[in-house]
């Protein structure tokens, strides 16, 4: 099969991105909210399924909501090639995160078919369910695909309203008791390649057009609860207080200090969620719950930060007379991208004359999870200002088109 990577994406791709953005729960803030296992997500599944069908793909939905569009190859016994990303969003998000990889994957296949290619290997485009952490931990669909998700975990994982992942799945007609249906046969997967916006500013500031990802950082996320006494703010002297929020403030600043001092120079630490109870101006905070994210592509450096943070939590709680509870939400290993995928992406860039650079992904992706069992890699396109998970997230149409061209060239090579 001849390699073709100089396909020209249709303008229709950008119209379809806008149409998918209109499927939105309409929360305040001007962004997109389309969380997994919601009515809006069901509408998005219908929309993307129709696009897959229009592109001549065979469509199926597995038990956890992963959506597949299959282009059968000439050799049905050859391990297949997967591409895709996610189309769920976090709260008040942008329209490109994840979506570019799913709709761009469909577009790459559409153009390869128009160019008359017949791949030896089957190519499948997948919209992976639940990459964003509605239920505390992300990548539900990809974890199910590698057999790293249990029904018990789905019952325990809950969103901000206390709804479990399992309950939300059942409400949408999915079945948390049939997780085996979602597990990939890893021996039947030759490679997975994910097209994605960078979500940072490295490409924009360096002048490179495409990022060839070589490694993906991974998170170690904690949920911390501190309990003190919810006493009257006016009647309780400062020296007699057991203020849970004051203790949490110490932890936030200590996490910042530890991440900055990490020997890798690339550890990041974030307190992204802080829940305060009872939440009245005249009552001392009696309890707080905070979700902490620590991540790095250097696992040893990350774990040193987490261990030091745990020690600080215990010391702070003891000194302030607070009850402490710490649980792990997510603990993933950083993933190295496959040389097979890296080479295919680089060769596609070279054929197109595209300026590219090697990169590490600080954000985690479904590719990271799948990389535990299958060869994987990623293609980054620029994000204006490095902005993501925000209503103003933006990637220019020309940059998306270029990413689709590179993806098409990589798929053609991987599917030979």
N, C-alpha and C positions, 0 to 999 in steps of 0.2 A: 504494500500500500504506500503510495507516495505521501510524504508529509506536506500538509498545507497549513500555514499559520497566518496567512495574510488575508483572513476573512474580514469583511466589513460589517460590523454590527448594525442592525436595523435601528432607525430612529424610534421604532416601536418599543424598544427596550426601555427607553426613558419615560415614555408614556405609561408603560406597565408599572414602572417604579412608582410613578405618581398615583396610579390607580390603586396599587396596594397600600400606599400611604393613607388613602382615603378610608381604608378599613381600620377604624380607630375608635376607641371607647369614648373619645371626646372629653377627656379630663382637662382641667384648666392648665394653662402654661404654654399652649401653642404647639406642643410636640405630639409624638405618636405614642399611644399606649395600646399595645396589642399583646397582652400576656397569654402565655400558653394555657390551654384548657379553659377558654372563655368563649362566649358566642362570637366575639370578633375573630378569635383564632380559627373557629370553625369556618367563618366566612373566608378567611385567608386561605384555608386548605382548599375550599371549593375553587377559589380564584386561581391558585397555583396549579391545582389539578387540571383545570381547563387549559391553562397555558401548556402544560406538559402534553396533554392530549392533542392540542393544536400543532405541537412540534413533532407529532408522530410517535410519542413515547407511550409505553405500556405503564399504566399508573396503578399503584397499590399503596395502601395505608396499613402500617403494622399496628400491633396491639397498644403501643404507647403513643401513637400519633406521628411517627416518622413517615414522611411522604416520599415515595420513590417513583421516578420516571425512567423506564428501562428502554435502551436502544440495543437490541440483540446484535451480537457480533457474529462474524462468519464462523468462528470456532466456539460452539457452545460449551465446550469443556475447558476453555482457557479461563484462568482467574480474571475477574472483571475489574474495571476501573471505575472508581466512584469520584464524583465531584459534588459540591454543594456547600451549604452552610445552614443558617436558620432564618426564620422570618417572624419569630416572636420578638418582642421588644421589652426593655425595662420601662419604668414609668417615665412619661414625658420625654421620650427619646427622639432620635432622628430617624430619617427614612432610608438610610443606606446601610447601616450596620447589619450584617447578615444577609439582608435582602439582595445586595449586589452579587453575593456568591450563589444564591439560589436562582434568581432570574437571569444573572449573567451566565450561569451554567447551562440553563435551558437555551439561552441565545447562542452560546458557543456550539452546542450540539446542533441547533437549528442551522447554523451557518455551515458547519461541517457536512451536514446532510445535503444542503443546497449545492455544496462544492462537489458532490458526487463521491465522497469518501465512503468506504465500507470497512469499518474497523474489524480487525480480527477478534479483539476482545470486546465483550459486552461493556457498554458505558451506561452507568446509572447516575442520574442527578437526584440528590436527596435533600429534602428540607427537613433538617433534624429538629425534633421537638424539644422545647424547653431549655435552650442554651442559656437564657437569662435566668437568674436565681429568684424566681417568684417564691419558691418554697425554701429559701435559705441556701440551697446548693444548686448550682447550675448544671448544664449538660445532662439533663435527664435522659434525653433520647440517645445520645452517644454512649452514655454509661450502660444503658440497656443493650445497646448494640454489641458491647464487648462482654456482656454477662456480669457486669459489676453493679447491678441494681437488684434489690430484693423487694418483695411485696411489703415486708416489714418496714423497710426504709421509706417506702411510699406512704405508708400509714403514719409514720412518725414525722415526716417532713411537712411543715405547715407554713401557710402564708401569713401575711400581717393580720388577716381576719380570723386566723385559727383554722382555716380550711386545709385539710390534708391533701397531698398530691393524689393519693388514691381516690379520695372522695371526688375531687375535681375531675379526675379521669372518668370515673363512672358517670358523672353528670353529663359528660360529652359523648357517652356511648363507647368508651374505650375500656379495656379490661386489664387491671393490674394483676389479675390471677394468671395471665397468659404471657408472662414476660419471655418465655422461651421463644415465642413467635418473633420477637424483636432481635434475637441474638444473631449476629453475623457468623457465617462460616468463614473464619479468617483465612483459611487456606484457599478460599475461592475469591480473595481480594488481592489483586496485583498492586494497587496503589489507591490512595485517596489524596486529592488535591483540592484545596479550599481557596477560592478567590475572596478577598476581604479588603475593606478599607483599612488603612493603617491604624487609625485612632490615635495617632501621634503626629509629630511634625518633622520626623527625620527626613522623609522623602522631600517634603516641601523645602526644607532648609538646605538640603544637600544638592538639590537640582536633579536628583534621580527620578525617573518616571515609574519604575517598578521596583518593588522590594522582593528579593528572593529570600524567603525566610529559611534560616538554618537551624533555629532552636526556638522553643516556646517556653516561656516562664510559667510556673505553676503556683497556685495559691495554697496556703495553709490558713484556713478560716476558723475563727473561734467565736462562740457565743458566751459572753460573760454576764453573770448576774451578781450584783452587789446589793445586799439588803441591810438597811440601817433602821432608823426610827422616823416615822412620819409624824413629827411633832409640830406644835404651833410655832410659826416663824417669829412671832413677837414675844412669846412667853418663855422661850427656851434660850438660855445663855449660850454663847458660842462654845464655851469649854465643855458643855454638857451634850453637845450635838453628836449624832451619828448620821452624818449627811452622806448618803450614797452617791450623790452627784459630785460632791467635792472629791470623793475618792476616785470617781471615774475621770475627773479632770486631770488628776495626777497621771492616770494611766494613758490618757490621750497624749500628753506631752512626753511621757517616757517612751511611748512607741515611736514618736517622731525622732527622739534622740537616738534610740537604738537603731532605727533604719538608717539614719544619716551616718552612724558610726560603723555600719556593717562593713566587714573587710572586702566584700565583693564589689562594693561601690554601686551595686545595682538593685539592692533590696529596697522594696517600698512597703510602707505600712499605712493602713487607712482604717479609721473608725467610720464606717459608712452609715451605720444605724445606731441611734441612741434613743431608747425609750425610757421616759421618766415618769414615775408614779409617786404620788397621785396626780401631780401636774397642776397644782394650784399655787398662786403667787404668795399666799400666806401660810403655806405648809412646807416644811423641810422635806426635800425628796427622800422618801423612805426606801425606794428601790429603783434600780436602773438595770436595764438590759442593753448591752451593746454588742454589735457584730463587728468583729475585727478581721481585716484581710491583710495577710503578710505574704508577699510573693517575690520570687526571684528565679532566674534561670540557673542559679547556683544553689542547689538544695541544701548543702551543708551550711552555707551562710544564712539562708532563710531559717533553718532550724535553730541556729544559735540565737537569732533574734527572738524566735518564739519561746525558747527555753528561758531566756533572760526576762521576757515579758511575763511569763508565768511566775517567775520568782518575784518580780515586782508586784504582781497582783496579790500574791500571798502576803508579802510584807506590808503592803498598803492596807489590805483588809484587816490584818492583825493589829496594826498600829491604830487604826481608826475604829476598831470594834465592829467591823462589818462582816456579815456572812457572805461567803464567796462560793460561787458555782461556775465551773468552766467546762464547756463541752466543745467537741470538734464538729464543725459543720462540714468542712471539706479539707482533705489533705491529699493533694495530687503530686506526682513527680514531674519535674520538668521533662520535656520531650525533645529529642533530637530528630530533625527531619531526615528523611531517607535520601541518600545520594541519588537514587534512581529518579526521584521526583525533582530534586534540586537540579540535576543535569538536564532533565526534560524542560524545565522552566527556563534555565539559562540558554539552552539551545534555541528555544522559541524566541527569547529576547534578541539573541544574536541574529537570527534570521530576519527579524523585523527591524533591526537597527535601533532597538530600544535601549536607552541608557538605564542600567539597572545596578543594584548594589545588594550585597549580602546584609541580612538583618536578623536581629533577635526580636521576637514578639513578647512584649511585656504583658499584654492582655492574653488571657487564656481563651481557647477556642475548642470547638468540637474536634478539630484535628489533633489537638493535644491528647484528648481522651482516647481517640481511635488509634493514636500512635502507640499505645501499649500493646496492640496486637497486629496492626497492619502498617506497611510503609506509607508514610504520609509526608506532605509538604504544603506550603502556603505561598500565595502570590498576593502582595500588598499593592494597592493603589493609593495615591496621596489623599490625605484628609486636610482640608483647608484649615489652617491655624491649629491643627492637631486636635480639633474639637470633635468629641463623640459622646454618645449617651446624652445628647442635648438637642433641643429643637433646631439649633442653628448648625448642626452637623452638615457638612457639605463636601461632596466630591464632584468635580466638573465632569460633564458628559464625555468629553474627550478622554479624560483619564479612565473612566469606566470602560469606554470602548477599547482603549488600549489594553486594559486588563483582560477583557474578553478575548481579544486577539491572542494575547499571550497564553491564556487558558486553553483556547482552541488548539494552539500549536502544541502545548504540553500534552493535552488529551490525545491528539493524533499520534504523538510519539509513544505515549504510554500504552495506547491501544493497538499498536502494530503487532 
